[in-house]
Amino acid sequence: MMLQFLWKVYLKVVQIICLPLAINDFLSKNVGKNYNVTTKDKIKLIHTFYRNCKKIPTASHFLEHLEMARYLLSLPKHVEGNVIECGCYARGGGECELVFNL
């Protein structure tokens, strides 16, 4: 029981430390520049990811969604191929669709 509590505290501390770093990285000018994604668009995405993770049960954390979006928006435009987002948990998922709808 104490171990579970310590694990939850540890995860919260890691999230608190990582959150400003992840958001700062996501808002950098290089992320999305090939796709004309503005800072305002990225702020809307951050809000949507956060809201969705709070209102819809997911097996992943808001920061994981943010990192996936950062990676996709950082891909060069000339890279060909498809992105497949597999799986969802209790209606949670579909974050890639939000990125591609910008």
C-alpha positions in Angstrom: 0.0 0.0 0.0 2.8 2.4 0.9 4.6 1.4 -2.3 1.6 2.3 -4.4 1.4 5.7 -2.7 5.1 6.3 -3.3 4.8 5.3 -6.9 1.9 7.7 -7.4 3.9 10.5 -5.8 6.9 9.7 -7.9 4.8 9.8 -11.1 3.3 13.2 -10.1 6.8 14.7 -9.4 8.0 13.4 -12.8 5.0 14.9 -14.6 5.4 18.3 -12.8 9.1 18.4 -13.8 8.5 17.3 -17.4 5.4 19.4 -18.1 7.1 22.8 -18.7 9.9 21.2 -20.7 7.5 19.3 -22.9 5.3 22.4 -23.5 8.3 24.6 -24.2 9.6 22.0 -26.7 6.2 21.7 -28.4 5.8 25.5 -28.7 9.3 25.9 -30.4 9.3 27.5 -33.8 10.7 24.4 -35.5 7.7 22.3 -34.5 5.0 22.6 -37.2 6.9 25.1 -39.4 6.8 22.8 -42.4 3.0 22.6 -42.1 2.3 26.3 -41.3 1.1 25.4 -37.8 1.0 28.6 -35.7 1.7 29.0 -32.0 -2.0 29.6 -31.5 -2.8 26.3 -33.2 -0.3 24.5 -30.9 -1.8 26.1 -27.8 -5.3 24.9 -29.0 -3.9 21.4 -29.4 -2.3 21.5 -25.9 -5.7 22.5 -24.5 -7.6 19.9 -26.4 -5.2 17.1 -25.4 -5.4 18.1 -21.8 -9.2 18.4 -21.8 -9.6 15.1 -23.6 -7.3 13.3 -21.1 -9.3 14.7 -18.2 -12.8 14.0 -19.6 -12.2 10.7 -21.5 -10.5 7.8 -19.7 -7.3 6.9 -21.5 -4.4 4.6 -20.8 -1.9 7.3 -21.8 -1.0 10.6 -20.3 -1.4 14.1 -21.7 2.3 14.4 -22.1 2.5 11.3 -24.3 -0.1 12.8 -26.6 1.9 16.0 -26.7 5.1 14.2 -27.6 3.4 12.2 -30.3 2.1 15.5 -31.8 5.5 17.1 -31.5 7.1 14.2 -33.4 4.5 14.2 -36.2 4.6 18.0 -36.7 8.4 17.8 -36.8 8.5 15.4 -39.7 9.8 17.0 -42.9 7.1 17.4 -45.5 8.9 15.3 -48.1 8.7 12.2 -46.0 6.2 9.9 -47.6 4.0 7.3 -45.9 1.1 6.9 -43.5 0.6 7.3 -39.8 -1.5 4.6 -38.2 -2.7 5.2 -34.7 -3.7 1.8 -33.3 -5.9 1.1 -30.3 -7.9 3.1 -27.9 -9.0 2.7 -24.4 -12.5 3.4 -23.3 -13.1 5.9 -26.1 -9.7 7.6 -25.5 -7.5 8.0 -28.6 -7.6 9.6 -32.0 -5.1 12.3 -31.1 -3.3 11.9 -34.5 -6.5 13.0 -36.2 -6.5 16.2 -34.2 -2.9 16.9 -35.4 -3.8 16.2 -39.1 -6.9 18.4 -39.0 -4.8 21.6 -38.4 
